[in-house]
Amino acid sequence: MSGDVKLPAEVLRLRDAAARRLVDVKNVQLPRLCECTHAAQELMALETELNDTLHTVTSLVQQISDEVDDAESAAERTALQELARAQQAQLASVRQDARRALLQAHRAMV
């Protein structure tokens, strides 16, 4: 993030909420999905939970991106843009990991 620009409290709340959910996906949901090899219903439930979480994170990241237009200064706008790009990159990475885990789990069921 750019220098010492103080971001609005709402943006920090959104960032922290997205980060918590991404940690949950990486450390809890994806490992559970990878270990699921027996019950199709269990796999469906885990997949639904994962998709719901990723949808929530997508919404949080979009809200951060929307805040760019409300920036009070050029420095704040730059910091918000950098934060939004970083959050989008993290989300994209987790989505790739999720696709791999889902594919692995579905293959294990066959």
C-alpha positions in Angstrom: 0.0 0.0 0.0 1.2 3.5 -0.7 3.1 5.3 2.1 1.4 6.3 5.2 -2.0 7.1 3.8 -4.7 6.5 6.4 -7.6 4.5 4.8 -11.2 5.0 5.9 -12.3 2.7 8.8 -14.9 1.1 6.6 -12.3 0.1 4.0 -10.1 -1.4 6.8 -13.2 -3.3 8.1 -13.9 -4.7 4.6 -10.2 -5.6 4.1 -10.1 -7.4 7.4 -13.3 -9.3 6.8 -12.1 -10.5 3.4 -8.8 -11.5 4.9 -10.4 -13.6 7.7 -12.6 -15.4 5.2 -9.7 -16.1 2.8 -7.7 -17.5 5.7 -10.7 -19.7 6.6 -10.9 -21.0 3.0 -7.2 -21.7 2.8 -6.7 -23.2 6.3 -10.1 -24.9 6.9 -12.4 -25.3 4.0 -9.9 -26.4 1.3 -8.2 -29.0 3.5 -11.7 -30.4 4.5 -12.6 -30.6 0.8 -9.4 -32.4 -0.1 -10.1 -35.0 2.6 -13.6 -35.6 1.5 -13.6 -38.9 -0.3 -16.7 -40.9 0.7 -20.1 -39.1 0.8 -21.5 -37.1 -2.1 -23.8 -35.2 0.2 -20.8 -34.1 2.3 -19.0 -33.0 -0.8 -22.0 -31.0 -1.9 -22.3 -29.3 1.5 -18.6 -28.4 1.5 -18.8 -27.1 -2.0 -21.8 -25.0 -1.2 -20.0 -23.6 1.9 -16.9 -22.8 -0.2 -18.9 -21.1 -3.0 -20.9 -19.0 -0.4 -17.7 -17.9 1.2 -16.0 -17.0 -2.1 -19.2 -15.1 -3.1 -19.0 -13.1 0.1 -15.3 -12.3 -0.4 -16.0 -11.3 -4.0 -18.6 -8.9 -2.6 -16.2 -7.5 0.0 -13.5 -6.9 -2.6 -16.0 -5.2 -4.9 -17.0 -2.9 -2.1 -13.3 -2.0 -1.6 -13.0 -1.3 -5.3 -16.1 0.9 -5.2 -14.5 3.0 -2.5 -11.9 4.2 -4.9 -14.3 6.7 -6.4 -15.0 8.2 -2.9 -11.4 8.8 -2.1 -10.7 12.2 -0.6 -7.3 12.7 -2.1 -5.1 11.4 -4.9 -2.9 9.6 -2.4 -5.9 7.9 -0.8 -7.2 6.9 -4.3 -3.9 5.4 -5.1 -3.8 3.5 -1.8 -7.3 2.2 -2.4 -6.5 1.1 -5.9 -3.5 -0.8 -4.7 -5.4 -2.4 -1.9 -8.2 -3.4 -4.3 -5.7 -4.9 -6.8 -4.0 -6.9 -4.0 -7.3 -8.2 -2.7 -8.4 -9.2 -6.2 -5.1 -11.0 -6.7 -5.5 -12.9 -3.4 -9.1 -13.8 -4.3 -8.0 -15.1 -7.7 -5.3 -17.2 -6.2 -7.7 -18.7 -3.7 -10.2 -19.4 -6.5 -7.6 -21.3 -8.4 -6.8 -23.3 -5.3 -10.5 -24.0 -4.7 -10.9 -25.2 -8.3 -8.0 -27.6 -7.8 -9.4 -28.9 -4.5 -12.9 -29.3 -6.0 -11.5 -31.2 -8.9 -9.5 -33.4 -6.6 -12.5 -34.1 -4.4 -14.7 -34.9 -7.3 -12.1 -37.3 -8.8 -11.7 -39.0 -5.4 -15.5 -39.7 -5.4 -15.3 -41.6 -8.8 
